[in-house]
């Protein structure tokens, strides 16, 4: 993680004439808003959908008036990309997996966040832009409501400094402001990079002065049509009943429609010529200690995960493996690679859907300093499971393509994060029937059941 001022304070620049984006995603515009105003405010800020006939204004703008208060803000909640979690559950209109295959609000691959501005004063002004992602919200122990989150930013507690701040200097008159999303966006506490796979809010913050700016057409732009798609391994398993795709041929139940595939999981085999690599690090990270305690907890040495996709009830499991030079040489071509974990009985009828993400080996993950607030952003989705009944069992996650790619590139380190996902077919209020899992870890006495990376040539 780059921890320099250059990476922290991103540069505002102006679009060159003739620049054309291959893909644009509009977050809000005056034309689309009609008579509605997408902003919430705090600290004396005011917003209105304005059609002032200022000398350089040609159409309606969102007018933001900041006060001299330190936290004078106007913030915009980014619409979630699929459907509202509880609304979909309550409607029960169709059997779709909830948050199964990728995070929401994917900004990955977009190169610029842009907006048009109109500075009606005769002097240059500074407006600060915050981006807030899901880990930031979970760290504050709240749901998708941002008002409490933003008001609490006045505290000096580190868990309330989980937004990226970019100062933008706006010259008098009209212009186009831009934030470069290709650079690493560091949170205000400088502990982690922003997770562009799940952005929840854009905030415009005043510079502790009474000032006005008009903005319009907040958008994401990229030169690639692939922007906004979280990198994921090709899905290889198709459910015969619903035709939905996953990576899990062994799971006895389809996570999408609940169809019974009648497959019985067996003990994993170790063939001659294979290698077993045990993790240097296996740890659990969660937003808060004890289900919403006051302080963010240090990583636990066990391997637990739970999932509600809001507030403090999400634990993630992280594993870090070192691949020796000898292994990289001897396994230049492989037949199979699996991440193997032994899951205890969760006390629930089912396990959650398991999602395995890869993390860039460039991240400096240290178990002694790992917390929710220092977790690195995920880079790629490499495995999505089906649903398993809640009995003790080995789980074998096929990650052959990913490991083959890393071995070919002579990468000596692979890091994975496992998250749980709720699915429609096992949901029952007030708690899902499958939302929790505990794996045997390297620190448990049952060494024969500790997690490992299995590679077969």
C-alpha positions as CSV (number, residue, x, y, z in Angstrom):
1,X,0.0,0.0,0.0
2,X,1.4,3.3,-1.0
3,X,1.3,5.7,2.0
4,X,2.5,8.9,0.4
5,X,0.9,12.2,0.1
6,X,0.8,11.8,-3.7
7,X,-1.3,8.7,-3.3
8,X,-3.4,10.2,-0.6
9,X,-4.2,13.6,-2.0
10,X,-5.4,12.9,-5.5
11,X,-5.2,15.4,-8.3
12,X,-8.1,17.2,-9.9
13,X,-7.6,17.8,-13.6
14,X,-9.7,19.0,-16.5
15,X,-10.8,16.9,-19.5
16,X,-9.0,17.5,-22.7
17,X,-11.2,18.4,-25.7
18,X,-12.1,15.4,-27.8
19,X,-11.7,12.8,-25.0
20,X,-14.2,10.0,-25.5
21,X,-15.0,7.4,-22.9
22,X,-15.8,3.8,-24.0
23,X,-18.1,3.3,-21.0
24,X,-19.9,5.9,-18.9
25,X,-22.1,5.2,-15.8
26,X,-24.1,8.3,-14.7
27,X,-24.6,8.4,-10.9
28,X,-26.9,11.4,-11.0
29,X,-27.9,14.2,-13.3
30,X,-30.4,17.0,-13.3
31,X,-32.3,15.6,-16.3
32,X,-32.8,12.2,-14.6
33,X,-33.6,13.8,-11.2
34,X,-36.7,15.6,-12.4
35,X,-37.9,17.6,-9.4
36,X,-36.2,15.3,-6.8
37,X,-33.0,16.1,-5.0
38,X,-30.7,13.2,-4.4
39,X,-28.7,14.8,-1.6
40,X,-28.8,14.7,2.2
41,X,-27.0,17.4,4.2
42,X,-25.4,18.1,7.6
43,X,-23.4,20.8,9.2
44,X,-25.5,23.7,7.8
45,X,-25.1,22.7,4.2
46,X,-28.1,23.2,1.9
47,X,-28.9,21.8,-1.5
48,X,-31.5,22.6,-4.2
49,X,-32.2,21.7,-7.8
50,X,-31.5,25.1,-9.3
51,X,-32.3,26.6,-12.6
52,X,-30.7,29.9,-11.9
53,X,-30.0,31.8,-15.1
54,X,-26.5,32.6,-14.1
55,X,-24.3,34.1,-16.8
56,X,-22.5,30.8,-17.6
57,X,-25.3,28.4,-16.7
58,X,-27.3,26.8,-19.5
59,X,-29.4,24.3,-17.7
60,X,-30.5,23.1,-14.2
61,X,-27.8,22.3,-11.7
62,X,-27.6,20.9,-8.2
63,X,-26.7,23.9,-6.0
64,X,-24.8,23.2,-2.8
65,X,-24.3,25.9,-0.2
66,X,-21.7,25.1,2.4
67,X,-21.4,26.8,5.8
68,X,-18.3,27.6,7.8
69,X,-18.7,24.5,9.9
70,X,-16.0,21.8,9.8
71,X,-18.4,19.1,8.7
72,X,-20.7,21.0,6.3
73,X,-21.6,18.2,3.9
74,X,-23.9,17.2,1.1
75,X,-23.9,13.4,0.5
76,X,-25.4,11.2,-2.2
77,X,-26.2,7.5,-1.5
78,X,-25.1,5.3,-4.4
79,X,-28.0,3.1,-5.6
80,X,-27.2,-0.6,-5.0
81,X,-26.7,-2.4,-8.2
82,X,-29.2,-5.2,-7.9
83,X,-32.1,-5.3,-5.4
84,X,-32.7,-4.2,-1.9
85,X,-31.8,-7.0,0.5
86,X,-34.8,-7.0,2.8
87,X,-37.3,-5.9,0.2
88,X,-36.4,-8.9,-2.0
89,X,-36.7,-11.3,0.9
90,X,-40.0,-9.9,2.0
91,X,-41.4,-10.0,-1.5
92,X,-40.2,-13.6,-2.2
93,X,-40.9,-12.9,-5.8
94,X,-38.2,-15.1,-7.3
95,X,-35.5,-17.5,-6.1
96,X,-32.4,-15.4,-6.7
97,X,-29.2,-15.6,-4.6
98,X,-28.8,-12.6,-2.4
99,X,-25.3,-11.0,-2.9
100,X,-23.9,-14.2,-4.2
101,X,-21.5,-13.7,-7.0
102,X,-20.0,-10.2,-6.5
103,X,-20.1,-7.2,-4.3
104,X,-22.5,-4.3,-5.1
105,X,-21.8,-1.0,-6.8
106,X,-18.7,-2.1,-8.6
107,X,-16.4,0.8,-9.6
108,X,-13.5,-1.5,-10.4
109,X,-12.2,-0.8,-13.9
110,X,-13.5,2.8,-14.1
111,X,-10.7,5.3,-14.5
112,X,-12.3,8.6,-13.6
113,X,-15.1,10.0,-11.4
114,X,-16.2,13.2,-13.0
115,X,-18.7,16.0,-12.6
116,X,-19.4,19.3,-14.2
117,X,-19.2,22.3,-11.9
118,X,-20.1,25.9,-11.9
119,X,-18.3,28.2,-9.4
120,X,-20.3,31.4,-9.4
121,X,-17.7,33.3,-7.4
122,X,-14.8,35.2,-8.8
123,X,-12.2,33.3,-6.8
124,X,-11.0,29.7,-6.8
125,X,-12.6,27.5,-4.2
126,X,-11.8,24.1,-2.7
127,X,-14.4,21.4,-2.4
128,X,-13.4,18.1,-0.8
129,X,-14.9,14.8,-2.1
130,X,-15.3,11.8,0.1
131,X,-15.9,8.2,-1.1
132,X,-17.4,5.8,1.4
133,X,-17.4,2.0,0.9
134,X,-19.1,-0.8,2.6
135,X,-16.2,-1.6,5.0
136,X,-16.5,2.0,6.2
137,X,-20.1,1.6,7.1
138,X,-19.7,-1.7,8.8
139,X,-16.9,-0.3,10.9
140,X,-19.4,2.1,12.4
141,X,-21.9,-0.6,13.3
142,X,-24.7,0.9,11.2
143,X,-26.7,-0.2,8.2
144,X,-26.9,1.6,4.9
145,X,-27.9,4.9,6.5
146,X,-25.1,7.4,6.1
147,X,-26.2,10.3,8.3
148,X,-25.0,8.8,11.6
149,X,-21.8,7.7,9.8
150,X,-21.0,11.2,8.5
151,X,-21.9,13.0,11.7
152,X,-19.6,10.7,13.7
153,X,-16.7,11.7,11.5
154,X,-16.1,14.6,13.9
155,X,-14.6,12.1,16.4
156,X,-10.9,11.3,16.4
157,X,-11.6,7.6,16.9
158,X,-9.9,5.8,13.9
159,X,-12.9,3.7,13.0
160,X,-14.6,6.9,11.9
161,X,-11.9,7.9,9.4
162,X,-12.7,5.3,6.9
163,X,-13.4,7.5,3.9
164,X,-11.0,8.7,1.2
165,X,-10.8,12.5,0.9
166,X,-9.8,14.3,-2.3
167,X,-9.5,18.1,-2.4
168,X,-10.6,19.6,-5.7
169,X,-9.7,23.1,-6.6
170,X,-12.5,24.7,-8.7
171,X,-11.7,27.8,-10.8
172,X,-14.3,30.5,-11.3
173,X,-16.9,29.7,-14.0
174,X,-17.7,26.3,-15.5
175,X,-15.4,23.3,-15.7
176,X,-15.1,19.5,-15.4
177,X,-13.6,18.1,-12.2
178,X,-12.2,14.6,-12.1
179,X,-10.8,12.1,-9.6
180,X,-8.4,9.5,-10.9
181,X,-9.7,6.1,-9.7
182,X,-6.6,4.3,-11.1
183,X,-4.6,5.5,-8.2
184,X,-4.7,3.9,-4.8
185,X,-7.3,5.7,-2.7
186,X,-6.2,5.7,0.9
187,X,-8.6,6.2,3.8
188,X,-8.2,9.2,6.1
189,X,-6.6,7.1,8.8
190,X,-4.1,5.8,6.2
191,X,-4.7,2.2,7.3
192,X,-6.3,0.8,4.1
193,X,-7.1,1.3,0.4
194,X,-10.7,1.9,-0.5
195,X,-12.7,-1.1,-1.8
196,X,-13.9,0.0,-5.2
197,X,-15.9,-3.1,-5.5
198,X,-18.6,-1.8,-3.2
199,X,-18.9,2.0,-3.0
200,X,-21.9,3.3,-1.0
201,X,-21.7,7.1,-1.0
202,X,-20.2,10.2,-2.6
203,X,-19.9,13.2,-0.2
204,X,-19.2,16.8,-1.1
205,X,-17.6,18.6,1.9
206,X,-17.1,22.3,2.3
207,X,-13.7,23.9,3.1
208,X,-14.9,25.6,6.4
209,X,-16.1,28.6,4.5
210,X,-19.4,30.0,3.4
211,X,-19.4,29.1,-0.3
212,X,-21.6,27.9,-3.1
213,X,-20.9,25.5,-6.0
214,X,-23.3,24.1,-8.6
215,X,-22.6,20.6,-9.9
216,X,-24.1,18.3,-12.5
217,X,-23.7,14.9,-14.2
218,X,-21.7,13.0,-11.6
219,X,-20.4,10.0,-13.6
220,X,-17.9,7.2,-13.9
221,X,-15.8,6.9,-17.1
222,X,-13.5,4.3,-18.5
223,X,-11.8,3.6,-21.8
224,X,-12.7,0.0,-21.4
225,X,-16.2,-1.6,-21.9
226,X,-15.2,-4.1,-19.1
227,X,-15.4,-1.4,-16.4
228,X,-17.8,-2.0,-13.6
229,X,-17.4,-5.8,-13.8
230,X,-15.7,-7.3,-10.8
231,X,-13.0,-9.8,-12.1
232,X,-14.3,-13.3,-11.7
233,X,-13.3,-16.8,-12.7
234,X,-15.4,-18.4,-15.4
235,X,-18.4,-20.2,-14.0
236,X,-18.2,-23.9,-14.8
237,X,-21.2,-25.5,-13.2
238,X,-24.8,-25.0,-14.5
239,X,-27.8,-26.1,-12.4
240,X,-30.1,-28.3,-14.4
241,X,-33.1,-26.9,-12.7
242,X,-32.7,-23.2,-12.9
243,X,-29.7,-22.9,-15.4
244,X,-27.8,-20.6,-13.0
245,X,-24.0,-20.8,-12.8
246,X,-21.5,-21.4,-10.0
247,X,-18.1,-23.0,-9.6
248,X,-19.2,-25.8,-7.2
249,X,-19.7,-29.3,-8.7
250,X,-19.6,-31.0,-5.3
251,X,-22.4,-29.0,-3.5
252,X,-25.5,-31.0,-2.9
253,X,-27.9,-28.0,-3.1
254,X,-28.1,-25.3,-5.7
255,X,-27.7,-21.9,-4.1
256,X,-30.1,-20.2,-6.6
257,X,-33.1,-22.4,-6.6
258,X,-32.5,-25.0,-3.8
259,X,-32.6,-28.0,-6.2
260,X,-31.1,-31.1,-4.6
261,X,-28.2,-32.4,-6.7
262,X,-27.8,-35.5,-4.4
263,X,-24.1,-35.3,-4.3
264,X,-22.4,-36.6,-1.1
265,X,-19.1,-34.8,-0.2
266,X,-16.2,-37.2,0.5
267,X,-12.9,-37.0,2.2
268,X,-10.4,-35.2,0.0
269,X,-7.8,-37.4,-1.8
270,X,-4.1,-36.8,-2.0
271,X,-2.7,-38.3,-5.1
272,X,1.0,-39.2,-5.6
273,X,3.0,-36.3,-6.9
274,X,0.8,-33.7,-5.2
275,X,1.8,-30.9,-2.9
276,X,0.1,-29.6,0.3
277,X,0.8,-26.0,1.2
278,X,-0.2,-24.9,4.7
279,X,-1.0,-21.2,5.5
280,X,1.4,-18.8,7.1
281,X,-1.6,-16.8,8.2
282,X,-5.1,-17.7,8.8
283,X,-7.3,-15.2,10.6
284,X,-10.8,-13.8,11.1
285,X,-11.6,-10.2,10.6
286,X,-14.8,-8.5,11.6
287,X,-16.0,-4.9,11.9
288,X,-16.6,-5.0,15.6
289,X,-15.9,-7.1,18.7
290,X,-18.7,-9.0,20.3
291,X,-21.5,-8.1,17.9
292,X,-21.2,-4.4,17.9
293,X,-18.8,-3.6,20.7
294,X,-17.3,-0.1,20.9
295,X,-13.9,-0.8,19.4
296,X,-12.9,-2.6,16.2
297,X,-11.3,-5.9,17.3
298,X,-8.0,-7.3,16.3
299,X,-8.0,-10.3,14.0
300,X,-8.8,-13.6,15.6
301,X,-6.4,-16.5,15.0
302,X,-9.4,-18.8,14.2
303,X,-11.3,-19.1,10.9
304,X,-14.9,-17.9,11.3
305,X,-17.2,-16.2,9.0
306,X,-20.8,-14.9,9.1
307,X,-22.8,-12.7,6.8
308,X,-25.7,-10.3,6.9
309,X,-24.3,-7.7,4.5
310,X,-25.0,-4.8,6.9
311,X,-23.7,-3.4,10.2
312,X,-21.3,-5.3,12.3
313,X,-22.4,-8.9,11.7
314,X,-19.9,-9.9,9.0
315,X,-16.8,-11.9,9.7
316,X,-14.4,-12.7,6.9
317,X,-11.7,-15.4,6.9
318,X,-8.2,-14.6,5.4
319,X,-5.5,-17.1,4.4
320,X,-2.0,-16.4,3.2
321,X,0.1,-19.1,1.6
322,X,3.8,-19.0,0.5
323,X,4.7,-21.0,-2.6
324,X,8.3,-22.2,-2.5
325,X,10.7,-21.9,-5.4
326,X,10.9,-25.6,-5.6
327,X,7.1,-26.0,-5.9
328,X,7.0,-23.3,-8.6
329,X,9.6,-25.2,-10.6
330,X,8.2,-28.7,-10.1
331,X,4.5,-27.7,-10.7
332,X,4.9,-25.6,-13.8
333,X,1.8,-27.4,-15.2
334,X,-1.0,-28.6,-12.8
335,X,-4.1,-30.7,-13.1
336,X,-5.9,-29.5,-10.0
337,X,-5.7,-26.9,-7.2
338,X,-8.1,-26.8,-4.3
339,X,-8.4,-24.7,-1.2
340,X,-9.4,-27.3,1.4
341,X,-11.0,-26.5,4.7
342,X,-12.7,-28.5,7.4
343,X,-15.9,-27.0,8.6
344,X,-17.4,-27.6,12.1
345,X,-21.1,-28.1,12.6
346,X,-22.5,-24.5,12.6
347,X,-25.6,-25.3,14.7
348,X,-27.6,-24.2,11.7
349,X,-29.4,-26.4,9.1
350,X,-27.1,-25.2,6.4
351,X,-23.8,-23.5,5.8
352,X,-23.8,-20.1,4.0
353,X,-22.8,-19.7,0.4
354,X,-19.0,-19.4,0.3
355,X,-17.2,-16.8,-1.8
356,X,-13.5,-17.0,-2.2
357,X,-11.7,-13.8,-3.3
358,X,-8.1,-13.3,-4.2
359,X,-6.0,-10.5,-2.8
360,X,-3.0,-9.0,-4.6
361,X,0.3,-10.4,-3.2
362,X,1.6,-6.8,-3.2
363,X,-0.4,-6.2,0.0
364,X,1.6,-6.4,3.2
365,X,-0.7,-8.6,5.3
366,X,0.6,-9.1,8.9
367,X,-1.5,-11.2,11.3
368,X,-0.3,-9.1,14.3
369,X,-1.7,-5.9,12.8
370,X,-4.6,-7.2,10.8
371,X,-8.1,-5.7,11.6
372,X,-11.2,-4.8,9.7
373,X,-9.6,-1.3,9.3
374,X,-6.4,-2.6,7.7
375,X,-7.9,-5.3,5.5
376,X,-6.6,-5.1,1.9
377,X,-9.2,-4.8,-0.9
378,X,-10.1,-7.9,-2.8
379,X,-8.9,-8.2,-6.4
380,X,-10.7,-11.2,-8.0
381,X,-13.5,-13.6,-7.3
382,X,-12.1,-17.1,-7.8
383,X,-14.8,-19.4,-6.4
384,X,-18.6,-19.4,-5.5
385,X,-20.0,-22.4,-3.8
386,X,-23.4,-24.0,-3.7
387,X,-25.2,-24.8,-0.4
388,X,-24.1,-27.6,2.0
389,X,-26.1,-29.0,4.9
390,X,-24.8,-27.9,8.3
391,X,-22.8,-31.0,9.3
392,X,-19.1,-31.3,9.9
393,X,-17.3,-31.9,6.5
394,X,-14.4,-31.1,4.3
395,X,-15.0,-28.4,1.8
396,X,-12.9,-28.4,-1.4
397,X,-12.9,-25.2,-3.4
398,X,-11.6,-25.6,-6.9
399,X,-9.3,-22.8,-7.7
400,X,-7.2,-24.5,-10.4
401,X,-7.2,-21.7,-13.0
402,X,-6.2,-19.1,-10.5
403,X,-3.3,-21.1,-9.0
404,X,-2.1,-22.2,-12.5
405,X,-2.0,-18.5,-13.5
406,X,0.0,-17.6,-10.4
407,X,2.5,-20.5,-10.8
408,X,3.0,-19.6,-14.4
409,X,3.8,-16.0,-13.4
410,X,6.2,-17.4,-10.7
411,X,4.3,-15.7,-7.9
412,X,5.5,-17.0,-4.5
413,X,2.5,-15.9,-2.5
414,X,-1.3,-16.3,-2.8
415,X,-3.8,-14.7,-0.4
416,X,-7.5,-15.5,-0.2
417,X,-10.4,-14.0,1.7
418,X,-13.5,-16.1,2.2
419,X,-16.9,-14.4,2.7
420,X,-20.2,-15.9,3.5
421,X,-23.3,-15.1,1.4
422,X,-27.0,-15.5,2.3
423,X,-29.1,-17.2,-0.3
424,X,-32.8,-17.1,-0.9
425,X,-33.5,-20.7,-0.6
426,X,-32.2,-20.9,3.0
427,X,-33.5,-17.6,4.3
428,X,-36.0,-17.6,7.2
429,X,-36.7,-14.6,9.3
430,X,-35.4,-13.4,11.8
431,X,-32.2,-15.3,10.9
432,X,-31.0,-17.1,7.8
433,X,-30.9,-20.9,8.1
434,X,-27.3,-20.8,6.8
435,X,-25.2,-17.7,7.6
436,X,-22.3,-18.9,9.8
437,X,-19.3,-21.2,9.6
438,X,-16.3,-22.1,11.7
439,X,-13.3,-23.9,10.1
440,X,-10.6,-25.8,11.8
441,X,-7.6,-23.5,11.8
442,X,-3.8,-24.0,11.9
443,X,-4.0,-23.1,15.6
444,X,-6.4,-25.9,16.5
445,X,-5.2,-29.2,18.0
446,X,-6.6,-31.3,15.0
447,X,-3.6,-30.7,12.8
448,X,-4.9,-33.3,10.3
449,X,-7.9,-31.1,9.6
450,X,-6.1,-27.7,9.3
451,X,-6.6,-25.7,6.1
452,X,-4.3,-26.3,3.2
453,X,-3.8,-25.6,-0.5
454,X,-3.7,-28.8,-2.5
455,X,-1.9,-28.8,-5.8
456,X,-1.7,-31.8,-8.2
457,X,0.5,-32.0,-11.3
